[in-house]
Amino acid sequence: EMCIRDRYTFLVYNNRSINYIKILFKALMEKISNKRSLSPDRDNSRLRGRSSSPSLDADERKEVRKNYETRVSPVKRPKHIHKLLVKCSLKFADLPLGDFKSRKFLDVRRWHCIARPQHPTACSITSVVAVWNYLYSSLGNGNFPLITPEAALKILGFGQKIDDIPFAHIAGNATVMGWFEKLCVHFKVKGKASIFWKRNVTTEASDQLLQEYIVHIRNPKKAFIYHCQSHYCVPIGFDIVPSKACKAYDTPAGGDTFEPWIIVGESAKSRQSMHVVRWEAVGTDVMSDDLYFYDIRRPEFGLQLKQKKGKNLHCLILVQTN
């Protein structure tokens, strides 16, 4: 009994499926019944300690796992490529930074403007409203009253309820940029949206785009929308981390290397409120071939093969006031 309890705890901790637990329990119970049938003093075996409890050896565990994989899980998961395609080769001297405190930046106003939780599948309009509120509303850096995703949809001409709108089928990069510009026209303010980083669209290298991102994210008249795997979200900062621990509090020197991260605000309640993502991971996501995809919200899976054919539409969108 102690053996079964310990193995159950081990398997649950490792997030195994319930089918694997059933198979393993069946093998253990068969071994227990066999031992009891051969042991005349089984009634006294409970008093002899934990060592009397039967357990599966390495070969038996391997056989159980083999049976589980062949009978219970016939569908194999796609192979994951655990590597990043885009690498950063900049030095600290190449970045528009001052002292060591300037390596970390988090714009709390951008974070405040993100409506959380969002309506189901409404991440696109939620991100558009977030950047518009940041640029023009009193919650951000403007004077207009705060607008909500529901109010924005009415302005954009949607008559049905927000939960009835199929955002997954109508929301794309061009649509999102058009929504932002239509809101600007409605409120008679100047603003435009453009692609900042996208495969087969932008020609700048990752290093140059990182320099521009650092400048733009600290500018209160500019904001970003990030189209990642089946989701839109809003970048709100960055963290430039030195490669050596002894340089953590030092002013960046010209020859020092670093690892750049960006901070992304999340509107879905099922996720943490912020993601801190490597800039190289963003580049891998945006620049991936059409056969692969990279989910920055689940980086542990690495670069994955697509189950369905389709173009890589992931990108960074820059919106700004004129």
C-alpha positions in Angstrom: 0.0 0.0 0.0 2.8 2.4 0.8 4.5 1.5 -2.5 1.3 2.3 -4.4 0.8 5.6 -2.6 4.4 6.7 -3.3 4.2 5.8 -6.9 0.9 7.6 -7.3 2.4 10.8 -5.8 5.4 10.5 -8.1 3.3 10.1 -11.2 0.9 13.0 -10.4 3.9 15.2 -9.6 5.3 14.4 -13.1 1.9 15.2 -14.7 1.3 11.7 -16.1 -2.0 10.8 -17.6 -4.6 8.8 -15.7 -4.4 6.0 -18.2 -0.7 5.4 -17.4 -1.6 5.4 -13.7 -4.2 2.7 -14.3 -1.8 0.5 -16.2 0.9 0.9 -13.6 -1.5 0.1 -10.8 -2.7 -3.0 -12.6 0.9 -4.2 -12.9 1.6 -3.5 -9.2 -1.6 -5.3 -8.1 -0.7 -8.3 -10.1 2.7 -8.4 -8.5 1.1 -8.0 -5.0 -1.4 -10.9 -5.7 1.4 -13.1 -6.9 3.5 -12.5 -3.9 0.7 -13.1 -1.5 -0.2 -16.3 -3.2 3.4 -17.5 -2.6 3.9 -16.1 0.9 2.2 -18.2 3.7 2.9 -15.6 6.4 1.5 -12.6 4.4 -0.6 -11.6 7.4 2.6 -10.7 9.3 4.3 -9.0 6.3 2.6 -5.7 7.2 4.6 -5.5 10.4 8.0 -6.0 8.7 8.3 -2.4 7.4 8.2 -0.8 4.0 10.7 -3.1 2.4 8.1 -6.0 2.3 6.0 -4.0 -0.2 6.6 -5.1 -3.8 7.8 -2.6 -6.4 8.5 -2.6 -10.0 12.2 -2.8 -11.0 13.6 -0.8 -13.9 12.9 -3.4 -16.6 9.3 -3.8 -15.5 8.7 0.0 -15.4 10.2 0.2 -18.9 7.9 -2.5 -20.1 4.8 -0.7 -18.6 5.8 2.5 -20.2 6.3 0.8 -23.6 2.9 -0.8 -23.4 1.4 2.6 -22.4 3.0 4.4 -25.3 1.9 1.8 -27.9 -1.6 1.1 -26.7 -2.8 4.3 -25.0 -0.9 7.0 -27.0 -0.7 5.8 -30.6 -0.5 9.4 -31.9 2.9 10.8 -31.6 3.5 14.5 -30.8 5.4 16.6 -33.3 9.1 16.9 -32.8 10.1 20.1 -31.0 13.3 21.9 -32.0 14.6 23.4 -28.8 16.7 26.2 -30.3 16.3 29.9 -31.2 16.9 30.9 -34.8 17.6 34.6 -34.1 20.6 35.6 -32.1 21.6 39.0 -30.7 25.2 40.1 -31.4 25.1 43.6 -30.0 27.3 45.0 -27.2 26.2 47.4 -24.5 27.8 50.3 -26.4 25.4 49.7 -29.3 22.3 50.3 -27.2 20.7 53.7 -26.3 21.3 53.2 -22.5 22.8 55.3 -19.8 23.5 54.0 -16.3 22.7 50.5 -15.1 19.2 51.6 -14.0 18.3 52.3 -17.6 18.7 48.6 -18.4 15.3 47.9 -16.8 12.1 49.7 -18.0 8.5 49.0 -17.2 5.8 51.4 -18.2 3.1 51.0 -15.6 0.6 53.2 -17.6 0.8 50.7 -20.5 0.0 47.9 -18.1 -2.9 49.9 -16.5 -4.5 50.3 -19.9 -4.8 46.6 -20.6 -8.3 45.3 -19.9 -8.0 42.1 -17.9 -9.7 39.8 -18.0 -10.6 40.0 -21.7 -13.8 38.6 -23.3 -13.3 35.1 -24.9 -11.2 35.3 -28.1 -11.3 39.2 -27.9 -7.6 39.7 -27.5 -7.4 41.7 -30.8 -9.9 44.4 -29.9 -8.6 44.4 -26.3 -5.1 45.1 -27.5 -6.3 47.9 -29.8 -8.2 49.6 -27.0 -5.2 49.2 -24.7 -2.8 51.1 -26.9 -5.5 53.7 -27.9 -6.2 54.4 -24.2 -2.5 54.7 -23.5 -1.9 57.2 -26.3 -5.1 59.3 -26.0 -7.1 58.6 -22.8 -6.6 60.1 -19.3 -5.6 56.7 -18.0 -2.5 57.0 -20.3 -1.0 60.1 -21.7 -4.0 61.9 -23.2 -7.1 63.8 -22.2 -9.9 61.7 -23.7 -12.2 59.6 -21.5 -11.4 56.0 -21.2 -13.0 53.7 -23.8 -13.9 50.0 -23.3 -13.7 47.2 -25.8 -17.5 47.1 -25.9 -17.7 50.8 -26.7 -15.0 50.5 -29.3 -16.9 47.8 -31.1 -20.0 50.0 -31.3 -17.9 52.8 -32.8 -16.4 50.3 -35.3 -19.9 49.2 -36.4 -20.5 45.9 -34.6 -24.1 45.5 -33.6 -24.0 42.1 -31.9 -22.7 41.4 -28.4 -19.0 41.1 -28.0 -19.2 37.4 -27.0 -21.0 36.6 -30.2 -18.3 38.1 -32.5 -16.1 35.5 -34.2 -12.8 37.4 -33.6 -10.7 34.3 -34.5 -12.1 34.5 -38.1 -12.2 38.2 -38.7 -9.2 39.6 -36.7 -5.9 39.9 -38.6 -3.0 42.2 -38.7 -4.5 44.5 -41.3 -7.8 44.5 -39.4 -6.2 45.4 -36.1 -4.3 48.3 -37.7 -7.5 49.4 -39.4 -9.5 49.4 -36.1 -6.9 51.6 -34.5 -7.0 54.1 -37.3 -10.8 54.1 -37.4 -10.9 55.0 -33.7 -8.5 57.8 -34.3 -10.8 59.1 -37.1 -13.9 58.8 -34.9 -12.3 60.9 -32.1 -10.6 63.3 -34.6 -7.1 62.6 -33.5 -4.0 61.8 -35.6 -2.6 58.4 -35.4 -1.3 55.6 -37.6 -0.3 51.9 -37.4 2.4 50.1 -39.3 4.3 46.8 -39.2 7.4 47.0 -37.1 8.8 43.5 -37.5 7.4 40.8 -39.7 8.9 38.1 -41.9 9.2 39.1 -45.6 8.1 42.7 -44.7 10.9 44.3 -42.7 14.5 44.4 -43.9 16.2 45.5 -40.7 18.2 43.0 -38.7 17.2 41.9 -35.2 19.9 43.9 -33.6 18.8 47.1 -35.2 15.1 46.5 -34.4 16.1 46.0 -30.7 17.7 49.4 -30.7 14.6 50.9 -32.2 12.3 49.0 -29.8 14.2 50.4 -26.7 13.7 54.0 -28.0 10.0 53.5 -29.0 8.9 51.8 -25.8 10.2 54.7 -23.7 8.3 57.2 -26.0 4.9 58.1 -24.6 3.6 58.8 -28.1 4.3 55.2 -29.4 3.0 51.8 -28.4 3.3 48.2 -29.7 0.9 45.3 -30.3 2.4 41.8 -30.5 0.7 39.2 -32.6 1.9 35.9 -31.2 0.6 32.3 -31.4 -3.2 32.6 -31.6 -3.1 35.8 -29.4 -2.6 39.5 -29.4 -0.9 41.2 -26.5 0.8 44.5 -25.6 4.6 45.0 -24.9 5.1 47.2 -21.9 8.9 47.3 -21.2 12.3 45.5 -21.4 15.1 44.1 -19.3 18.6 44.1 -20.6 20.5 41.5 -18.5 24.4 41.4 -18.5 25.9 38.0 -19.3 28.1 38.1 -16.1 26.6 38.2 -12.6 29.4 40.5 -11.4 28.1 43.1 -13.8 24.6 43.3 -12.4 25.1 46.7 -10.7 27.8 48.1 -13.0 27.3 50.8 -15.6 27.3 49.1 -19.0 30.7 49.1 -20.7 31.4 49.1 -24.4 32.6 45.5 -24.6 30.1 43.8 -22.2 27.6 41.4 -23.7 24.0 41.0 -22.6 20.8 39.1 -23.0 17.8 41.3 -24.0 14.3 40.5 -22.7 11.0 42.3 -23.3 8.0 42.5 -20.9 4.6 41.8 -22.4 1.3 42.5 -20.8 -1.3 39.8 -20.8 -5.1 40.3 -21.0 -6.2 36.6 -20.7 -7.1 35.6 -17.2 -5.9 32.1 -17.7 -2.3 33.3 -18.0 0.0 35.3 -15.7 -0.4 39.1 -16.0 3.0 39.5 -17.6 5.4 37.5 -19.8 9.1 38.2 -19.9 10.3 36.9 -23.2 13.8 36.8 -24.8 14.2 39.2 -27.7 15.7 36.2 -29.5 12.5 34.2 -28.9 10.4 37.0 -30.3 12.7 37.0 -33.4 12.3 33.2 -33.7 8.5 33.6 -33.5 8.3 36.3 -36.0 10.9 35.0 -38.5 9.9 31.3 -38.4 9.3 29.5 -41.6 5.7 28.7 -42.6 6.2 25.1 -41.6 7.0 25.9 -37.9 5.6 28.1 -35.1 7.0 29.3 -31.8 4.7 30.0 -28.8 6.2 32.7 -26.6 3.7 32.0 -23.9 4.8 28.3 -23.8 8.6 28.5 -24.6 9.3 25.1 -23.1 8.0 23.5 -26.3 10.5 25.3 -28.5 10.1 25.6 -32.2 7.2 23.3 -33.2 5.9 21.8 -36.5 2.5 23.0 -37.6 -0.3 20.6 -37.7 -2.1 22.6 -40.4 -0.5 24.5 -43.3 -0.5 28.3 -43.2 1.6 31.4 -43.4 3.4 32.8 -40.4 1.5 36.0 -39.7 3.1 36.8 -36.3 4.5 40.3 -36.1 5.1 43.4 -34.0 2.8 46.3 -34.8 3.8 49.9 -34.0 1.1 52.5 -33.4 1.9 56.1 -32.8 0.4 59.6 -32.7 1.4 62.1 -35.4 
